[in-house]
Amino acid sequence: MATVDHIRSVVADLPRSYEVLVRDQIKFRVGQIVYLSFSPDESRMGFAFPKEEREALVSSDPETYLMPATSDMRFNWAVVRLDRIRDTEAGELALDAWSMVVPQKVSRAWFGE
């Protein structure tokens, strides 16, 4: 099962990333853009994800991945149940989400491309 503590350790040193607490929700941002958000009970994680691919992701495993709330459908966003994935997969989702919101040169430098 993926945990918030593991994901926090994955994103802790990412350039331009910082953690905030908003209405009992842990969120990770780059500037004002949220790229990760946890439900108050830490059972679900919202993450930056391309809108065009969201439906395919959810239909590939509807027990694991969820569509975002109606108010978030306009954003590049998807949701995952943390008890259905491992720490490694959650870390990959977090890194992919971060790379969506930083400039490409920052992402390329971090990944050594």
C-alpha positions as a Markdown table, in Angstrom:
| # | Residue | x | y | z |
|---|---|---|---|---|
| 1 | Met | 0.0 | 0.0 | 0.0 |
| 2 | Ala | 1.3 | 3.5 | -0.9 |
| 3 | Thr | 1.7 | 6.0 | 1.9 |
| 4 | Val | 1.8 | 9.7 | 2.1 |
| 5 | Asp | 5.2 | 9.5 | 3.9 |
| 6 | His | 6.7 | 7.6 | 1.1 |
| 7 | Ile | 5.4 | 10.0 | -1.6 |
| 8 | Arg | 6.6 | 12.9 | 0.5 |
| 9 | Ser | 10.1 | 11.4 | 0.5 |
| 10 | Val | 10.0 | 11.0 | -3.3 |
| 11 | Val | 9.0 | 14.6 | -3.9 |
| 12 | Ala | 10.9 | 16.3 | -1.0 |
| 13 | Asp | 13.9 | 17.4 | -3.1 |
| 14 | Leu | 12.2 | 18.2 | -6.4 |
| 15 | Pro | 13.0 | 21.6 | -7.7 |
| 16 | Arg | 10.3 | 24.3 | -7.1 |
| 17 | Ser | 8.1 | 21.8 | -5.2 |
| 18 | Tyr | 6.7 | 22.6 | -1.8 |
| 19 | Glu | 4.1 | 21.2 | 0.6 |
| 20 | Val | 1.1 | 23.0 | 2.0 |
| 21 | Leu | -1.9 | 22.1 | 4.2 |
| 22 | Val | -5.2 | 23.4 | 2.9 |
| 23 | Arg | -8.4 | 22.6 | 4.8 |
| 24 | Asp | -7.0 | 19.4 | 6.3 |
| 25 | Gln | -5.6 | 18.3 | 2.9 |
| 26 | Ile | -1.9 | 17.8 | 2.2 |
| 27 | Lys | -1.1 | 19.3 | -1.2 |
| 28 | Phe | 2.1 | 19.6 | -3.2 |
| 29 | Arg | 2.6 | 22.6 | -5.4 |
| 30 | Val | 4.9 | 24.2 | -7.9 |
| 31 | Gly | 4.2 | 27.9 | -7.7 |
| 32 | Gln | 0.4 | 28.1 | -7.3 |
| 33 | Ile | -0.2 | 24.9 | -9.3 |
| 34 | Val | -1.2 | 21.8 | -7.3 |
| 35 | Tyr | 0.3 | 18.6 | -8.7 |
| 36 | Leu | -0.6 | 16.3 | -5.8 |
| 37 | Ser | -3.4 | 16.4 | -3.3 |
| 38 | Phe | -4.4 | 13.9 | -0.6 |
| 39 | Ser | -7.9 | 13.3 | 0.8 |
| 40 | Pro | -8.2 | 14.3 | 4.5 |
| 41 | Asp | -8.1 | 10.6 | 5.5 |
| 42 | Glu | -5.1 | 10.0 | 3.2 |
| 43 | Ser | -6.8 | 7.2 | 1.4 |
| 44 | Arg | -6.9 | 8.8 | -2.1 |
| 45 | Met | -4.4 | 10.9 | -4.0 |
| 46 | Gly | -5.3 | 13.3 | -6.7 |
| 47 | Phe | -2.5 | 13.9 | -9.2 |
| 48 | Ala | -1.8 | 16.0 | -12.4 |
| 49 | Phe | -2.6 | 13.8 | -15.4 |
| 50 | Pro | -3.5 | 14.6 | -19.0 |
| 51 | Lys | -7.3 | 15.1 | -19.5 |
| 52 | Glu | -7.1 | 13.3 | -22.8 |
| 53 | Glu | -5.8 | 10.1 | -21.2 |
| 54 | Arg | -7.8 | 10.2 | -18.0 |
| 55 | Glu | -10.8 | 8.1 | -19.3 |
| 56 | Ala | -8.5 | 5.4 | -20.6 |
| 57 | Leu | -6.6 | 5.3 | -17.2 |
| 58 | Val | -9.8 | 5.0 | -15.2 |
| 59 | Ser | -11.4 | 2.4 | -17.5 |
| 60 | Ser | -8.2 | 0.3 | -17.4 |
| 61 | Asp | -8.6 | -0.3 | -13.6 |
| 62 | Pro | -11.7 | 1.3 | -12.2 |
| 63 | Glu | -11.1 | -0.2 | -8.8 |
| 64 | Thr | -7.8 | 1.7 | -8.5 |
| 65 | Tyr | -8.3 | 4.9 | -10.5 |
| 66 | Leu | -11.2 | 7.4 | -10.3 |
| 67 | Met | -12.4 | 10.3 | -12.2 |
| 68 | Pro | -11.9 | 13.6 | -10.3 |
| 69 | Ala | -14.8 | 15.4 | -8.7 |
| 70 | Thr | -17.1 | 17.3 | -11.1 |
| 71 | Ser | -15.5 | 20.6 | -10.1 |
| 72 | Asp | -12.1 | 19.3 | -11.1 |
| 73 | Met | -13.0 | 17.8 | -14.5 |
| 74 | Arg | -11.7 | 20.9 | -16.3 |
| 75 | Phe | -8.2 | 20.3 | -14.9 |
| 76 | Asn | -5.5 | 17.8 | -15.9 |
| 77 | Trp | -6.4 | 15.6 | -12.9 |
| 78 | Ala | -7.1 | 12.0 | -11.9 |
| 79 | Val | -7.4 | 10.2 | -8.6 |
| 80 | Val | -6.0 | 7.0 | -7.3 |
| 81 | Arg | -6.9 | 4.8 | -4.2 |
| 82 | Leu | -3.6 | 4.5 | -2.3 |
| 83 | Asp | -4.5 | 1.1 | -0.8 |
| 84 | Arg | -4.6 | -0.3 | -4.4 |
| 85 | Ile | -1.1 | 0.6 | -5.5 |
| 86 | Arg | 2.4 | 0.2 | -4.2 |
| 87 | Asp | 4.8 | 2.9 | -3.0 |
| 88 | Thr | 6.9 | 2.5 | -6.2 |
| 89 | Glu | 3.9 | 3.2 | -8.5 |
| 90 | Ala | 2.7 | 6.1 | -6.3 |
| 91 | Gly | 6.2 | 7.6 | -6.6 |
| 92 | Glu | 6.1 | 7.3 | -10.4 |
| 93 | Leu | 2.7 | 9.0 | -10.5 |
| 94 | Ala | 4.1 | 11.8 | -8.3 |
| 95 | Leu | 7.1 | 12.3 | -10.4 |
| 96 | Asp | 5.1 | 12.3 | -13.6 |
| 97 | Ala | 2.6 | 14.8 | -12.1 |
| 98 | Trp | 5.5 | 17.1 | -11.0 |
| 99 | Ser | 7.0 | 16.9 | -14.5 |
| 100 | Met | 3.7 | 18.1 | -16.0 |
| 101 | Val | 3.8 | 21.4 | -14.0 |
| 102 | Val | 7.4 | 22.4 | -14.1 |
| 103 | Pro | 9.2 | 23.9 | -17.2 |
| 104 | Gln | 10.5 | 21.2 | -19.5 |
| 105 | Lys | 14.1 | 22.3 | -18.9 |
| 106 | Val | 13.7 | 21.8 | -15.1 |
| 107 | Ser | 12.2 | 18.3 | -15.6 |
| 108 | Arg | 14.9 | 17.3 | -18.1 |
| 109 | Ala | 17.7 | 18.5 | -15.8 |
| 110 | Trp | 16.2 | 16.5 | -12.9 |
| 111 | Phe | 15.9 | 13.3 | -14.9 |
| 112 | Gly | 19.2 | 13.9 | -16.6 |
| 113 | Glu | 17.9 | 14.0 | -20.2 |
